[in-house]
Structure formats: C-alpha cells, structure tokens
Amino acid sequence: MTANNRFFDDLSKLMTNAMGVAQGAKDEAQTAFNNWLDRWLADRDFVTREEFEAVREMAIKARAENAELRAKIEALEAKS
C-alpha cells in the first residue's frame, strides 16, 4: 500500500514540477513576444495618442484662424 502512495506522491511532484516548467516557458514566450511587438511598433514610426491629439488641436486652431483671416480679407475687399 505504501508503494502505491509513494508512486502517487512521486507522480504528483513530477506533475507539479512539469506545471512549473510550463508556466515558466509561457512567461518567457510572452515576454519575448511583447519585446518583439514593441520593437516592431517602434520601427513603424507610429504616433502616440497624445501626439495625435496635440497635432489635431493645432489643426483645429489653424482652421479657426484661417476662417477669421478670410473674413477680415473679405471685409476689407468689400470696403474697396
């Protein structure tokens, strides 16, 4: 009977160790993939959301200024 218990104890330890190794391999693969993805994205020259929003705000401001200047020019031309 103790031989069976010893067998199952050894099998349990083996399975526990195997799960630990599998978890470590998964973590390592995930880290490698994340590093690869970061490098790939950096090579593509993508902009961040903050950079995009800053340029968008600048464009909105420039359009508003252009509209104001157009109105002033039209008013000056109307006077002439």
C-alpha positions as CSV (number, residue, x, y, z in Angstrom):
1,M,0.0,0.0,0.0
2,T,2.8,2.4,0.8
3,A,4.3,1.6,-2.7
4,N,1.1,3.0,-4.3
5,N,1.2,6.1,-2.0
6,R,4.9,6.6,-2.8
7,F,4.2,6.2,-6.6
8,F,1.3,8.8,-6.4
9,D,3.5,11.2,-4.3
10,D,6.3,11.0,-6.9
11,L,3.8,11.4,-9.8
12,S,2.3,14.4,-8.0
13,K,5.7,16.0,-7.6
14,L,6.6,15.3,-11.2
15,M,3.3,16.9,-12.4
16,T,3.8,19.9,-10.1
17,N,7.3,20.4,-11.5
18,A,6.1,20.0,-15.0
19,M,3.5,22.7,-14.5
20,G,6.1,25.0,-13.1
21,V,8.3,24.5,-16.1
22,A,5.3,25.0,-18.4
23,Q,4.4,28.2,-16.6
24,G,8.0,29.5,-16.9
25,A,8.1,28.7,-20.6
26,K,4.8,30.5,-21.1
27,D,6.0,33.6,-19.2
28,E,9.3,33.6,-21.2
29,A,7.4,33.3,-24.5
30,Q,5.0,36.1,-23.5
31,T,8.0,38.4,-22.6
32,A,9.7,37.6,-25.9
33,F,6.6,38.3,-27.9
34,N,6.0,41.6,-26.1
35,N,9.6,42.7,-26.7
36,W,9.3,41.8,-30.4
37,L,6.0,43.6,-30.7
38,D,7.4,46.7,-29.0
39,R,10.4,46.7,-31.4
40,W,8.1,46.2,-34.4
41,L,5.8,49.1,-33.4
42,A,8.8,51.3,-32.8
43,D,10.1,50.6,-36.3
44,R,6.8,51.7,-37.8
45,D,7.1,55.3,-36.5
46,F,3.5,55.3,-35.2
47,V,2.5,58.3,-33.1
48,T,1.1,58.1,-29.7
49,R,-2.5,59.1,-28.9
50,E,-1.2,62.2,-27.1
51,E,0.9,63.3,-30.1
52,F,-2.1,62.8,-32.4
53,E,-4.4,64.8,-30.2
54,A,-1.8,67.7,-29.9
55,V,-1.5,67.9,-33.7
56,R,-5.3,67.7,-34.1
57,E,-5.8,70.6,-31.7
58,M,-3.2,72.6,-33.7
59,A,-5.0,71.9,-36.9
60,I,-8.4,73.0,-35.4
61,K,-6.8,76.2,-34.2
62,A,-5.2,76.9,-37.6
63,R,-8.5,76.4,-39.3
64,A,-10.2,78.8,-37.0
65,E,-7.5,81.4,-37.5
66,N,-7.8,80.9,-41.3
67,A,-11.5,81.4,-41.2
68,E,-11.0,84.6,-39.2
69,L,-8.4,85.9,-41.6
70,R,-10.6,85.1,-44.6
71,A,-13.5,87.0,-43.0
72,K,-11.2,90.0,-42.4
73,I,-9.9,89.9,-46.0
74,E,-13.5,89.7,-47.4
75,A,-14.5,92.6,-45.2
76,L,-11.5,94.7,-46.5
77,E,-12.3,93.8,-50.1
78,A,-15.9,94.7,-49.6
79,K,-14.8,98.2,-48.4
80,S,-12.7,98.8,-51.5
